Amino acid sequence: MPVDVDLWDSAHVGAYLKVSQRTVAERIAAVPGFPKAVRVPTKGGGRGHPLWPASEVIEWANSGMVDLCEECKVILIEVYTED
């Protein structure tokens, strides 16, 4: 599916950012400026798992992530500097 219309779960976001699913859910998603999650209603009327617009996640990652908290900066700097 094209990224301009795709929705990513925390596993896909984590794979793109090279961090764990847990890191996405507990840290990255809470960072001010990170794209807002979409929750598609379930059959039973509940809220589905958070999904993020892929294009917005990519744009956020490419923006330099200026508004990241200090803890998240450390995580992502380590990820991007490892070869």
N, C-alpha and C positions, 0 to 999 in steps of 0.2 A: 504494500500500500504506500502511496506517495507520502512523504513526511509532512507535506503541507495540510494533509487531512487526517493523518494517523494520530491515535491516542496511545501513549505509552504508559504501562504500569511501572511500579517501582523497580522491577527487574530490568526492564528495557532502559529506563533512565539510568540505573546503576551501571548497566553494561556500557552505555554511551559515555558516562562520566568516569568509568573505570573505578567504581566504588561498589560496595555491597548494597543489596536491596535494603538492608537494615539501616545503613547510613543514609540512604535516600529518605526513607520513611521517618527516621528519628532526627536527622540533622538538616539535610539539604532542603527538604520540603518546607522546613520552618524558617529558612533564611528569608529576610525581607527582600522583596524583588523577584524571588523565584516564582515561576508561573503558578497561577491558581489551579488547583486540581478540579477536575470534573468528576462528578459521581453520578453514573447512570443508574436510575432506579432499577431495582430487581423485580422479578415476578411477584414476589410476596409483598411488595411495597416498601421494602427497605432500601437503604443506600448501598450502592455497589462500592467496590474498591476504588481508591483514588486513581484517576487517569490524568495524564498531563498531555497537552497538545505538543506533539513532537517538535514542530517548527518553533514553538516558543521556548522549549528546553534548549534546543540548538542555538537559538538567538541569545538566550541568557548566558549559555556557556561561552559563546563567542564575544560577549560584551565585556569580558574581563571580570565579571562578577564583582563589581565595585562595592556592592552593599553586603558582601559576605561577613558573617561574624568571624571573629578571630579564630575560633576553633575550626570552623569550616575552611578557612583560608589555609590553615596548616594541613588539613586532610588533602585538599585539592592541590596544593603546591607539591606535596609529596607524590601525589599521583602523576602530575604532569612533568615532574623532573626526573622520574624513574625511567630509565631506558632499558 
